[in-house]
């Protein structure tokens, strides 16, 4: 099993909240999602997740730029196009269960 580090800011901030975790396992994508957090804070769940995912794509663009030298805006455009294509016509079919609860 190969895990990622917890970001230093999340360790420093006692009010930090993990919003998602994604794993590729058993030939598929497996996720844990903190559904309901945004709504409980007075925000529209779908809109807030859209903002979070857009920020995540920007982080991917910045990371690829730093690691590979590809301009961030090119990676963001490629990820966005790939995401829209996958949303329009799924190549993998997202299936699974949602379990309420946190460790």
URPE-V751587 format. One record per pair of residues at least 12 apart in sequence whose C-alpha atoms are under 10 Angstrom apart, sorted by the first residue. I is the first residue (numbers start at 1). J is the second residue. Records with the same first field share a line. If there is no record, write none. Layout:
# URPE-V751587
I->J / J
This chain:
# URPE-V751587
1->23 / 25
2->23
3->23
6->18
17->34 / 37
18->32 / 33 / 34 / 102
19->32 / 33 / 34 / 35 / 37 / 38 / 49 / 52
20->32 / 33 / 34 / 35
21->33 / 34
28->92 / 93 / 94 / 95
29->92 / 93 / 94 / 95 / 96
30->94 / 95 / 96 / 97
31->96 / 97 / 98
32->97 / 98 / 99 / 100 / 101 / 102
33->98 / 99 / 100 / 101 / 102
34->100 / 101 / 102
35->49 / 98 / 100
36->100
54->76 / 80
56->76
57->72 / 75 / 76 / 77 / 79 / 80
58->72 / 73 / 75 / 76 / 77 / 79
59->72 / 76
60->72 / 75 / 76 / 79
61->73 / 74 / 75 / 76 / 77 / 78 / 79
62->75 / 76
63->75
64->76
